[in-house]
Amino acid sequence: MPETLTYLATLKPVLLRTDALVFLLVIAIGGFVFYVRRHVHLREPWQRVFARRSGMAAAVVLSAFVAVGLLDSVHFREPLEQRGNDGEVFYSVEVLSLLDLALRPLKERSEKTYSAPFATHLYAKETLELPDGSKVRDYPRLLYGGAHLGDPEHERWPDILQRSSQGLINGTVAWLIFALLWVGLLAHHGSRPYGWMLRQVVAGRTALPWRTMLVTAGMIFLAVAWAMELAPHYHIFGTDKVGQDVFYQTLKSVRTALVIGTLTTLVMLPFALVLGIMAGYFRGWVDDGIQYLYTTLNSIPGVLLIASAVLMLQVYIDTHPELFETAAERADLRLLFLCIILGVTSWTTLCRLLRGEAMKLQGVEYVQAAVAFGVRDRRIMSRHILPNVMHIVLITVVLDFSGLVLAEAILSYVGVGVDPSMHSWGNMINSARLEMAREPMVWWSLLAAFVFMFVLVLAANLLADAVRDAFDPRLRRGR
């Protein structure tokens, strides 16, 4: 522990632009949760969200992705061994994160080129020179994958099964400890006996589906423990063209997807809220002007607008290299600019929905009474209109998250997404195009990106369904 603290003290913290926004968003969400817990009328809809088993399971899965993204948002630079003449400390130009520290073995153990998942040899034959000087065409042995095996042909699968079993056992033990502690917290919070609460959770008779939460958490514990046991010894998702571990790339891409899905929302909301409510409330020439604005914006092909903006930014970055100390700062600026462009081009749908809802609310009795009493328009919009359209805002934001994650993949696929040096599922899919065309086919990069993106988008959609059912007043009235 003292050595770890000494090492951490030598690091130079790096705060990227998106890091600052991510932590501000986390603080804002924490404040919102604290505010909701103190107001019953706000707490009840969220209780309905998590009362659904699908909503609870999706929230647990999303929490796991968020934990990975936050670990990858704490950046720093390591000190170099050489010092200046006056003892000045020089730092590496490479920006790392806490996730990089946790995955350092995966990051540094690069092979020569492609290797399949759990392979011990390269994926393509090469000319090898034997000890007697003769040459033969064969599959070279990997430097790290299965390097601990003496006879890979006979020892590999028994070793994989043995390590998989050990990982599952470790994951089960960790999950049992977590589950027992969680039941203890529930018993303490509800002032109930521990045994009674345990029986209620196991039988699924609690107000919130804690059994579903614990089962979902158990699956995550098993997957993490299994990967922790196997990843140091094998490339569980194989390697790419330059020999980098695909599993490492996939985990590093989580932060990019979360940043695209969340920060874009922060850019979109002010435009949609202000313009949508103003158009529906004031009508007349204000409504005509706002309609003209978002109709014109919708008429421009989104991909062309995004491509032109990203290319303009790239020209600025290339002509001003002195503004960026590291490559990570350049890539981060492009990521932030992509979030801004996506936000500017995606607010029109929510604006149109808010315009229609505000137009309807503008004619209800309590709004007309406020107008008759001379209440200012700004106060009417903030006190009477805005609270009554927040269910639409919340539902749309949650639904748009998965669409924005997919948008990043599509934009990176066509070459106008995030910086090529930044890990993202879109870049992985883009690089997999040529890999799928070669013989023998390299399929694991595409599969890894697809599986993680599928799980994240599915969890976001399930949570969005639960939020819509809980917050939409029309659905509640129909019950």
VEXDREN-2710 file (C-alpha; in Angstrom, 1 decimal):
% VEXDREN-2710
k/r/px/py/pz
1/MET/0.0/0.0/0.0
2/PRO/2.7/2.6/0.8
3/GLU/4.4/1.8/-2.6
4/THR/1.1/2.4/-4.3
5/LEU/0.5/5.7/-2.6
6/THR/4.1/6.8/-3.4
7/TYR/3.5/5.9/-7.1
8/LEU/0.2/7.8/-7.2
9/ALA/1.9/10.9/-5.7
10/THR/4.4/11.0/-8.6
11/LEU/1.7/11.2/-11.3
12/LYS/0.7/14.4/-13.0
13/PRO/-3.1/14.8/-13.2
14/VAL/-4.6/15.6/-16.6
15/LEU/-8.1/17.0/-16.8
16/LEU/-9.5/16.7/-20.3
17/ARG/-12.4/18.7/-21.4
18/THR/-14.8/15.8/-21.5
19/ASP/-13.5/14.6/-18.1
20/ALA/-14.6/17.9/-16.5
21/LEU/-18.0/17.7/-18.2
22/VAL/-18.4/14.0/-17.1
23/PHE/-17.7/14.8/-13.5
24/LEU/-20.0/17.9/-13.6
25/LEU/-22.7/15.6/-14.9
26/VAL/-22.1/13.1/-12.2
27/ILE/-22.4/15.8/-9.5
28/ALA/-25.6/17.1/-11.2
29/ILE/-27.1/13.6/-11.2
30/GLY/-26.1/13.2/-7.5
31/GLY/-27.8/16.5/-6.7
32/PHE/-30.9/15.5/-8.6
33/VAL/-31.1/12.1/-6.8
34/PHE/-30.8/14.0/-3.5
35/TYR/-33.6/16.4/-4.5
36/VAL/-35.9/13.6/-5.7
37/ARG/-35.5/11.6/-2.5
38/ARG/-36.9/14.6/-0.6
39/HIS/-40.0/15.1/-2.7
40/VAL/-42.7/12.4/-2.7
41/HIS/-44.3/13.4/-6.0
42/LEU/-40.9/13.0/-7.8
43/ARG/-39.9/9.9/-5.9
44/GLU/-43.0/7.9/-6.7
45/PRO/-42.4/7.8/-10.6
46/TRP/-38.8/6.7/-10.1
47/GLN/-40.0/4.0/-7.7
48/ARG/-42.3/2.7/-10.5
49/VAL/-39.3/2.7/-12.8
50/PHE/-37.3/0.4/-10.6
51/ALA/-40.3/-1.6/-9.5
52/ARG/-40.2/-3.2/-13.0
53/ARG/-37.8/-6.1/-13.2
54/SER/-36.6/-5.1/-16.6
55/GLY/-35.9/-1.5/-15.4
56/MET/-34.0/-2.7/-12.3
57/ALA/-31.9/-5.2/-14.4
58/ALA/-31.2/-2.5/-17.0
59/ALA/-30.1/0.0/-14.3
60/VAL/-27.6/-2.5/-12.9
61/VAL/-26.1/-3.2/-16.3
62/LEU/-25.9/0.5/-17.0
63/SER/-24.2/1.1/-13.7
64/ALA/-21.5/-1.4/-14.6
65/PHE/-20.8/0.5/-17.8
66/VAL/-20.8/3.8/-16.0
67/ALA/-18.3/2.4/-13.5
68/VAL/-15.9/1.5/-16.4
69/GLY/-16.5/4.9/-18.0
70/LEU/-15.7/6.8/-14.8
71/LEU/-12.5/4.8/-14.2
72/ASP/-11.5/5.7/-17.7
73/SER/-12.2/9.4/-17.1
74/VAL/-9.5/9.9/-14.4
75/HIS/-6.4/10.7/-16.5
76/PHE/-2.8/11.3/-15.6
77/ARG/0.8/11.2/-17.0
78/GLU/3.5/9.1/-15.6
79/PRO/7.0/10.6/-14.8
80/LEU/10.0/9.5/-16.9
81/GLU/13.1/8.1/-15.4
82/GLN/15.4/10.8/-16.8
83/ARG/15.6/14.1/-15.0
84/GLY/16.7/17.6/-16.1
85/ASN/20.0/19.2/-15.0
86/ASP/18.3/20.9/-12.1
87/GLY/16.3/17.8/-11.1
88/GLU/13.2/18.8/-13.1
89/VAL/10.8/16.0/-13.6
90/PHE/9.7/15.1/-17.2
91/TYR/6.5/13.4/-17.8
92/SER/5.4/10.9/-20.5
93/VAL/3.4/12.3/-23.5
94/GLU/1.1/9.3/-23.1
95/VAL/-2.1/10.1/-21.1
96/LEU/-3.3/7.1/-19.1
97/SER/-6.3/6.5/-16.9
98/LEU/-7.2/4.4/-13.9
99/LEU/-8.7/1.8/-16.2
100/ASP/-5.3/1.6/-18.0
101/LEU/-3.6/0.9/-14.7
102/ALA/-6.1/-1.9/-14.0
103/LEU/-5.7/-3.3/-17.5
104/ARG/-1.9/-2.6/-17.8
105/PRO/-1.1/-6.2/-18.6
106/LEU/-3.6/-6.2/-21.5
107/LYS/-2.3/-2.9/-22.7
108/GLU/1.4/-3.8/-22.8
109/ARG/1.1/-7.4/-24.0
110/SER/1.0/-6.8/-27.7
111/GLU/1.5/-9.6/-30.2
112/LYS/2.9/-9.3/-33.7
113/THR/-0.4/-9.4/-35.5
114/TYR/-3.8/-11.2/-35.6
115/SER/-4.5/-14.0/-33.2
116/ALA/-7.9/-15.7/-32.5
117/PRO/-9.6/-15.7/-29.1
118/PHE/-7.8/-18.0/-26.7
119/ALA/-5.2/-18.8/-29.3
120/THR/-1.6/-19.7/-28.6
121/HIS/-0.3/-19.1/-32.1
122/LEU/-0.7/-16.4/-34.7
123/TYR/-3.6/-16.5/-37.1
124/ALA/-1.5/-16.6/-40.3
125/LYS/1.5/-18.7/-41.3
126/GLU/5.0/-17.3/-41.5
127/THR/8.3/-18.6/-42.6
128/LEU/10.1/-19.9/-39.5
129/GLU/13.7/-20.9/-39.1
130/LEU/14.3/-24.2/-37.2
131/PRO/17.3/-24.8/-34.9
132/ASP/19.0/-26.8/-37.6
133/GLY/18.8/-23.9/-40.0
134/SER/16.0/-25.2/-42.2
135/LYS/12.9/-23.1/-42.9
136/VAL/9.2/-24.1/-42.7
137/ARG/5.9/-22.4/-43.1
138/ASP/3.9/-22.6/-39.8
139/TYR/1.9/-20.6/-37.3
140/PRO/4.4/-18.8/-34.9
141/ARG/3.9/-19.1/-31.1
142/LEU/2.4/-16.0/-29.4
143/LEU/4.6/-14.0/-27.1
144/TYR/2.0/-13.8/-24.3
145/GLY/-1.2/-15.8/-25.2
146/GLY/-0.8/-19.2/-23.5
147/ALA/2.9/-18.5/-23.0
148/HIS/2.8/-20.4/-19.6
149/LEU/1.8/-23.7/-21.4
150/GLY/4.5/-26.2/-22.2
151/ASP/2.4/-28.2/-24.7
152/PRO/-0.4/-25.8/-26.0
153/GLU/-1.9/-28.5/-28.2
154/HIS/-2.8/-30.7/-25.2
155/GLU/-2.8/-28.3/-22.3
156/ARG/-4.7/-25.3/-23.6
157/TRP/-8.3/-26.4/-23.2
158/PRO/-7.8/-28.1/-19.9
159/ASP/-6.1/-25.0/-18.6
160/ILE/-8.9/-22.8/-19.9
161/LEU/-11.5/-24.9/-18.3
162/GLN/-9.6/-25.0/-15.0
163/ARG/-9.1/-21.2/-14.9
164/SER/-12.7/-20.6/-16.0
165/SER/-14.0/-22.8/-13.1
166/GLN/-11.7/-20.9/-10.7
167/GLY/-13.0/-17.6/-12.0
168/LEU/-16.6/-18.7/-11.7
169/ILE/-16.0/-19.8/-8.1
170/ASN/-14.3/-16.5/-7.2
171/GLY/-17.2/-14.6/-8.8
172/THR/-19.7/-16.7/-6.9
173/VAL/-18.0/-16.1/-3.6
174/ALA/-17.7/-12.3/-4.2
175/TRP/-21.4/-12.2/-5.2
176/LEU/-22.5/-14.0/-2.1
177/ILE/-20.6/-11.6/0.1
178/PHE/-22.1/-8.7/-1.8
179/ALA/-25.7/-10.2/-1.6
180/LEU/-25.5/-10.9/2.1
181/LEU/-24.2/-7.4/2.8
182/TRP/-27.0/-5.9/0.6
183/VAL/-29.7/-7.9/2.5
184/GLY/-28.1/-6.6/5.7
185/LEU/-28.5/-3.0/4.5
186/LEU/-32.1/-3.6/3.6
187/ALA/-32.8/-5.2/6.9
188/HIS/-31.2/-2.3/8.8
189/HIS/-33.0/0.3/6.7
190/GLY/-36.3/-1.3/7.2
191/SER/-35.7/-2.2/10.8
192/ARG/-36.5/-5.8/10.1
193/PRO/-34.8/-9.1/11.3
194/TYR/-32.1/-10.3/8.9
195/GLY/-33.6/-13.7/8.4
196/TRP/-37.0/-12.3/7.6
197/MET/-35.5/-9.9/5.0
198/LEU/-33.4/-12.7/3.4
199/ARG/-36.5/-14.8/3.0
200/GLN/-38.4/-11.9/1.5
201/VAL/-35.7/-11.1/-1.0
202/VAL/-35.2/-14.8/-2.1
203/ALA/-39.0/-15.2/-2.5
204/GLY/-39.2/-11.9/-4.5
205/ARG/-41.8/-10.4/-2.1
206/THR/-40.1/-7.0/-1.7
207/ALA/-41.5/-3.7/-2.9
208/LEU/-38.6/-3.3/-5.3
209/PRO/-37.3/-6.3/-7.2
210/TRP/-34.1/-6.8/-5.2
211/ARG/-33.9/-10.4/-6.3
212/THR/-33.7/-9.3/-9.9
213/MET/-31.0/-6.8/-9.0
214/LEU/-29.0/-9.4/-7.2
215/VAL/-29.3/-11.9/-10.0
216/THR/-28.2/-9.4/-12.6
217/ALA/-25.3/-8.3/-10.3
218/GLY/-24.4/-11.9/-9.9
219/MET/-24.1/-12.4/-13.7
220/ILE/-21.8/-9.3/-13.8
221/PHE/-19.7/-10.6/-10.9
222/LEU/-19.3/-13.9/-12.7
223/ALA/-18.3/-12.3/-16.0
224/VAL/-15.8/-10.0/-14.3
225/ALA/-14.2/-12.8/-12.3
226/TRP/-14.0/-15.0/-15.3
227/ALA/-12.3/-12.3/-17.3
228/MET/-9.9/-11.5/-14.5
229/GLU/-8.8/-15.1/-14.3
230/LEU/-8.3/-15.7/-18.0
231/ALA/-7.3/-12.3/-19.5
232/PRO/-3.8/-12.2/-17.9
233/HIS/-3.0/-15.5/-19.6
234/TYR/-4.9/-15.4/-22.9
235/HIS/-6.3/-12.9/-25.3
236/ILE/-9.9/-13.8/-24.7
237/PHE/-11.2/-11.7/-27.6
238/GLY/-8.0/-12.2/-29.7
239/THR/-5.8/-9.4/-31.1
240/ASP/-6.0/-7.0/-34.0
241/LYS/-3.8/-6.3/-37.0
242/VAL/-1.0/-4.7/-34.9
243/GLY/-1.3/-7.2/-32.1
244/GLN/-3.3/-5.2/-29.5
245/ASP/-5.7/-7.0/-27.2
246/VAL/-9.3/-6.6/-28.5
247/PHE/-10.8/-7.1/-25.0
248/TYR/-8.7/-4.0/-23.9
249/GLN/-9.9/-2.0/-26.9
250/THR/-13.5/-3.0/-26.2
251/LEU/-13.4/-1.8/-22.6
252/LYS/-11.7/1.4/-23.5
253/SER/-14.5/2.1/-26.0
254/VAL/-17.1/2.2/-23.2
255/ARG/-16.2/5.7/-22.2
256/THR/-16.5/7.0/-25.7
257/ALA/-20.0/5.6/-26.1
258/LEU/-21.1/7.0/-22.7
259/VAL/-19.6/10.5/-23.5
260/ILE/-21.4/10.6/-26.8
261/GLY/-24.7/9.5/-25.3
262/THR/-24.6/11.9/-22.3
263/LEU/-22.7/15.0/-23.2
264/THR/-24.7/15.3/-26.5
265/THR/-27.8/15.5/-24.4
266/LEU/-26.4/18.4/-22.4
267/VAL/-25.9/20.3/-25.7
268/MET/-29.3/19.4/-27.0
269/LEU/-31.5/20.2/-24.0
270/PRO/-31.1/24.0/-23.8
271/PHE/-32.0/24.4/-27.5
272/ALA/-35.0/22.1/-27.3
273/LEU/-36.4/23.3/-24.0
274/VAL/-36.1/27.1/-24.7
275/LEU/-37.2/27.1/-28.3
276/GLY/-39.8/24.5/-28.0
277/ILE/-41.6/26.1/-25.1
278/MET/-41.3/29.6/-26.6
279/ALA/-42.8/28.4/-29.9
280/GLY/-45.8/26.7/-28.2
281/TYR/-46.4/29.5/-25.7
282/PHE/-46.0/32.7/-27.7
283/ARG/-47.1/31.3/-31.1
284/GLY/-47.3/34.0/-33.9
285/TRP/-44.1/35.2/-35.4
286/VAL/-42.0/33.5/-32.7
287/ASP/-43.5/30.2/-33.6
288/ASP/-43.0/30.8/-37.3
289/GLY/-39.3/31.8/-36.8
290/ILE/-38.5/28.7/-34.7
291/GLN/-40.3/26.4/-37.1
292/TYR/-38.4/27.9/-39.9
293/LEU/-35.1/27.4/-38.0
294/TYR/-35.6/23.7/-37.2
295/THR/-37.2/22.9/-40.6
296/THR/-34.2/24.4/-42.4
297/LEU/-31.8/22.5/-40.1
298/ASN/-33.7/19.2/-40.8
299/SER/-33.5/19.8/-44.5
300/ILE/-29.7/19.6/-44.4
301/PRO/-28.4/16.0/-44.5
302/GLY/-27.0/15.4/-41.0
303/VAL/-24.0/13.3/-42.1
304/LEU/-22.9/16.1/-44.5
305/LEU/-23.2/18.8/-41.8
306/ILE/-21.3/16.7/-39.2
307/ALA/-18.6/15.7/-41.8
308/SER/-18.0/19.4/-42.8
309/ALA/-17.8/20.5/-39.1
310/VAL/-15.5/17.7/-38.1
311/LEU/-13.2/18.3/-41.1
312/MET/-13.1/22.0/-40.3
313/LEU/-12.1/21.2/-36.7
314/GLN/-9.4/18.8/-38.0
315/VAL/-7.9/21.5/-40.1
316/TYR/-7.8/23.8/-37.1
317/ILE/-6.1/21.1/-35.0
318/ASP/-3.5/20.4/-37.7
319/THR/-2.7/24.1/-38.1
320/HIS/-2.4/24.8/-34.4
321/PRO/-0.3/21.9/-32.9
322/GLU/1.1/24.2/-30.3
323/LEU/-2.2/24.3/-28.5
324/PHE/-2.1/20.6/-27.5
325/GLU/0.6/19.0/-25.4
326/THR/-0.5/15.4/-26.1
327/ALA/-2.4/13.4/-28.7
328/ALA/-5.0/12.6/-26.1
329/GLU/-6.0/16.3/-25.9
330/ARG/-6.4/16.6/-29.6
331/ALA/-8.5/13.5/-29.7
332/ASP/-10.6/14.7/-26.8
333/LEU/-11.3/18.0/-28.4
334/ARG/-12.6/16.2/-31.5
335/LEU/-14.8/14.0/-29.3
336/LEU/-16.2/17.1/-27.6
337/PHE/-16.8/18.9/-30.9
338/LEU/-18.6/15.8/-32.2
339/CYS/-20.9/15.9/-29.1
340/ILE/-21.6/19.5/-29.8
341/ILE/-22.4/18.9/-33.5
342/LEU/-24.6/16.0/-32.7
343/GLY/-26.4/18.1/-30.1
344/VAL/-26.9/21.0/-32.4
345/THR/-28.3/18.7/-35.1
346/SER/-30.5/16.5/-32.9
347/TRP/-32.6/19.0/-30.8
348/THR/-35.2/19.5/-33.5
349/THR/-37.3/16.4/-32.7
350/LEU/-37.6/17.2/-29.0
351/CYS/-38.3/20.8/-29.8
352/ARG/-41.2/19.8/-32.0
353/LEU/-42.7/17.7/-29.3
354/LEU/-42.3/20.4/-26.7
355/ARG/-43.9/22.9/-29.0
356/GLY/-47.0/20.8/-29.4
357/GLU/-47.2/20.2/-25.6
358/ALA/-46.7/23.8/-24.7
359/MET/-49.3/24.9/-27.2
360/LYS/-51.8/22.6/-25.5
361/LEU/-50.8/23.8/-22.0
362/GLN/-51.0/27.4/-23.0
363/GLY/-54.8/27.1/-23.2
364/VAL/-55.5/25.3/-19.9
365/GLU/-57.3/27.1/-17.1
366/TYR/-54.5/27.7/-14.6
367/VAL/-52.2/29.2/-17.3
368/GLN/-55.0/31.4/-18.6
369/ALA/-55.6/32.5/-14.9
370/ALA/-52.0/33.4/-14.5
371/VAL/-52.1/35.5/-17.6
372/ALA/-55.2/37.2/-16.4
373/PHE/-53.5/38.1/-13.1
374/GLY/-50.6/39.7/-15.0
375/VAL/-48.0/37.0/-14.2
376/ARG/-44.9/37.5/-16.4
377/ASP/-44.5/35.2/-19.3
378/ARG/-41.1/34.0/-18.1
379/ARG/-42.5/32.9/-14.8
380/ILE/-45.5/31.2/-16.4
381/MET/-43.2/29.2/-18.6
382/SER/-40.9/28.2/-15.8
383/ARG/-43.5/27.5/-13.1
384/HIS/-46.5/26.1/-15.1
385/ILE/-45.2/24.9/-18.6
386/LEU/-41.8/23.5/-17.9
387/PRO/-42.8/21.1/-15.0
388/ASN/-45.6/19.7/-17.1
389/VAL/-43.4/18.9/-20.1
390/MET/-40.6/17.3/-18.1
391/HIS/-42.0/13.8/-18.6
392/ILE/-41.6/14.3/-22.4
393/VAL/-38.0/15.6/-21.9
394/LEU/-37.1/12.7/-19.7
395/ILE/-38.6/10.0/-21.9
396/THR/-37.0/11.5/-25.1
397/VAL/-33.5/11.9/-23.5
398/VAL/-33.5/8.2/-22.3
399/LEU/-34.7/7.0/-25.7
400/ASP/-32.2/9.1/-27.6
401/PHE/-29.2/7.7/-25.6
402/SER/-29.1/4.4/-27.5
403/GLY/-29.6/6.3/-30.8
404/LEU/-26.6/8.5/-30.1
405/VAL/-24.4/5.5/-29.2
406/LEU/-25.3/3.9/-32.5
407/ALA/-24.7/7.3/-34.3
408/GLU/-21.1/7.3/-33.1
409/ALA/-20.6/3.9/-34.5
410/ILE/-22.0/4.9/-37.9
411/LEU/-20.1/8.2/-38.1
412/SER/-16.8/6.5/-37.2
413/TYR/-17.6/3.8/-39.7
414/VAL/-17.8/6.4/-42.5
415/GLY/-14.7/8.2/-41.2
416/VAL/-16.2/11.4/-39.6
417/GLY/-16.6/10.2/-36.1
418/VAL/-14.1/10.3/-33.2
419/ASP/-10.3/10.5/-33.8
420/PRO/-8.8/7.3/-35.2
421/SER/-6.4/7.2/-32.3
422/MET/-9.3/7.0/-29.8
423/HIS/-10.8/3.7/-28.9
424/SER/-14.4/3.4/-29.9
425/TRP/-16.7/0.7/-31.1
426/GLY/-17.2/2.6/-34.3
427/ASN/-13.5/2.6/-35.0
428/MET/-13.4/-1.1/-34.3
429/ILE/-16.2/-1.8/-36.7
430/ASN/-14.6/0.5/-39.3
431/SER/-11.3/-1.4/-39.0
432/ALA/-13.2/-4.7/-39.2
433/ARG/-14.3/-4.0/-42.7
434/LEU/-11.0/-5.1/-44.2
435/GLU/-10.6/-7.9/-41.7
436/MET/-13.8/-9.5/-42.8
437/ALA/-12.7/-9.5/-46.4
438/ARG/-9.4/-11.3/-45.8
439/GLU/-8.9/-15.1/-45.9
440/PRO/-9.0/-16.5/-43.3
441/MET/-11.6/-14.1/-42.0
442/VAL/-10.9/-12.1/-38.9
443/TRP/-14.3/-11.9/-37.1
444/TRP/-13.6/-11.3/-33.4
445/SER/-13.1/-7.5/-33.5
446/LEU/-16.5/-7.0/-35.0
447/LEU/-18.1/-9.5/-32.7
448/ALA/-16.6/-7.9/-29.6
449/ALA/-17.8/-4.4/-30.5
450/PHE/-21.2/-5.8/-31.5
451/VAL/-21.7/-7.7/-28.2
452/PHE/-20.8/-4.8/-25.9
453/MET/-22.8/-2.3/-28.0
454/PHE/-25.7/-4.6/-28.1
455/VAL/-25.7/-5.0/-24.3
456/LEU/-25.4/-1.3/-23.7
457/VAL/-28.1/-0.3/-26.2
458/LEU/-30.5/-3.1/-25.0
459/ALA/-30.1/-2.0/-21.4
460/ALA/-30.7/1.7/-22.3
461/ASN/-33.8/0.7/-24.3
462/LEU/-35.2/-1.4/-21.5
463/LEU/-34.7/1.4/-19.0
464/ALA/-36.3/3.8/-21.5
465/ASP/-39.4/1.6/-21.7
466/ALA/-39.6/1.6/-17.9
467/VAL/-39.2/5.4/-17.7
468/ARG/-41.8/6.0/-20.4
469/ASP/-44.4/3.8/-18.6
470/ALA/-43.7/5.4/-15.3
471/PHE/-43.7/9.1/-16.4
472/ASP/-46.1/9.2/-19.3
473/PRO/-49.4/10.5/-17.7
474/ARG/-51.5/9.0/-20.6
475/LEU/-50.3/5.5/-19.8
476/ARG/-50.9/6.0/-16.1
477/ARG/-54.5/7.2/-16.8
478/GLY/-55.1/4.1/-19.0
479/ARG/-54.4/1.7/-16.1
END
